[in-house]
Amino acid sequence: RLKEKGTASFPFNRGWAMQPKHKPEECYTVAADGDEVTIHYTGSLESGAVFDSSRRPGRYPLPFVLGQGRVIQGWEQGIKGMCVGEKRKLIIPSHLGYGKQGLPPAIPGGATLIFETELVSIKPGSAGDNIEAKIVSLIRVLAIPMAACMVVYQLYKKYQREEQDKVAAKKESKEERKTKKKRN
């Protein structure tokens, strides 16, 4: 299903695939999170039935900002890294599309979606947006190790307190025995 003559298929995370159709010889900028991209697309079901297209009369390419979750996850992943003028075929399973509920009546629940896409333009996100996105990404990456360090530190402090309490209890016990011996 993912192979076509003369093209390679590239499976990505969680069961979806991308097939390059055309890539310009020169590519200086690729689509990344925070960029406003404009995409021409035709979406169809596995049966070949087209459910939407920006190429229909009166329609225009779709603009959106990558990484903001305003389009399906399959698009977020599949558009990233494209160059202006590049065309890709995205094969998107339902969990990265419209899920079990679908988008009736055009898209039934659990449908695998096939999109022929073309990147028309990239408007890079402002430097502030990109820095903000990088900071958020860094925080996400560091959150788990930082939390683990905090837990280990708290356990260490608890262990130290317990050891200090044991030492103090031993001292008290020794002093009590000395006092008892002196009395006897």
N, C-alpha and C positions, 0 to 999 in steps of 0.2 A: 504494500500500500504506500510505503514511503519512497519507493524507488521509481524513477522515471528514466527513460533512456537518455544518456548524455548528461545527466545531472547527478550530483551527489546529495545525499540527505544527511543532515546533521541533527541527530537527536540531542535534545537538551534535557534539563532536569524535569522530572515528574512526567515523562511520557509524551512530550510534544516534539515536533521536528520542524526544521527550517530547510528549505531547498533554495539555494541561490539561483536566480534566473538571469540576472544581469548585474554586473558591478562595473562602474566606470573605471577607466584606467588610472585616472588621478583622483585621489580621495584625500583631502586635507583635513576634513572635519567629519567626525562620526557622531551620531546621535547618542546623547548621554542623559542621565537623570538631570532634570532642571531645564533642559532645552525645550523650546517650543518647536515641535515638528509639525509638518503638514504632510498628510498621507493620502494618496489615491488608493482605493481598495475596491475589491469585489469579494464579497463573502458568499460562500455556498456551503451546502451540506454535502456529506459523502455521496449522496445520490446524484449530485451535480446541480440540484435546484439552487438557483441564486436567490438569496434572501435580501441582499442589500448591495448597493454599489454607488460609489461617488462619481462614477463615470456615466451615470444615466443623465439624460437631458435635464438641464436645470439644476443639477447637483454640482457641488464643488469639493475639492479635497478637504479632508477633515483636519483642522488644527487642534492640537492638545499639547500639554506639557508632560513630558515623560517623567515617571516616578511619582506622580501625584495620585495614582489610583483612579483616574477618571475614565479609563478604558479597561477592557478585560485584561487579566494577567497575562494571557498568551500574547497580546499585543505589547504589553510593557516589556516582556522578555524578548519578543521577536523583532521589535523595531530597534532596540538598543544596538548600537554598533553599525547601523546602516549609514551609507554615504548618500548625498543628494544624487538622485538619478538611479540609485540601486533599486532592483526589483527582487522581491523574495516571495516564495510561497510558504505560508505558515500553516501547519497542520496542528490544530489545537484541540486537545481532549476537553470534555465537558467541564472538568474541575478547574480548568484555566480559562473557561469560556463563561457560559451562562448556567452551568451546573445542572443539577437534577431538575430544577424548575423550568429551565429553558427561558425563552422569550416568546411566548405564544402570540399570535398564531404562526409566525414565521419560523421560529426555531424551537423544535420539540425538546423536552427535557432529556438530558443525557447525550445531546448531540455533539459529535465531533465536528468542528468547524474548519473550513479551508478558506484561507484568505490569500488572494493575489494582491500584494502590496507594492507600492512604489513611493519612495521618499521624495517628495517634491521640494521641500525646503527645511532648513534647520536655522532657527534663531537661537543662538547660544543663550543660556540663562545668564542673568547678571552675575558678576563676580560674587556679590553678596549671597545670592541664591546658592551658588556652587559651594561656597565656603560653609554656608549654613548646612547644606546637605552633607558635606563631608564631616562636619562636626557631629551631626546627628548620627551618621554612619559610624564614626569613631566611638561615640558614646555607646551605641548598641554593641559594638564589638568588645569594648572594654567592660561593659556592665557585668557580665558573668564572671570574668576573672576577678574583678574588684569585689563582687559579692562573696566569692569563694575566699578571697583573702580576708575579708571582714569576719567571716564565719571562723576561719582558722585562727585569726587573732583573738576573737572572743573566747574560743575554746582554750587557747593558750593562757589567756588571762584567768579563766576559771580554774584551770589546772594549777597555775601559780598560786592563786588564793587558797586552793585546797591544800597544796603542799605547805604553804605558810601556816595554815590552820593546824596541820598535822605537827609541824615543828613546834608551834606554840603549845599545843596539847601535850607533846612529849616533855617540854620544859616544865610545864605546870605539874605534870605527873612526877617528874624527878624531884621537883621542889616539894611536892606533897609528901613523897617518900622520905626525903631528908628531914622534913618537919616531923613526921611520925617517928623516925628513928631518934631524933633529939628528945622527943617527949618520953619515949620508952626508956 
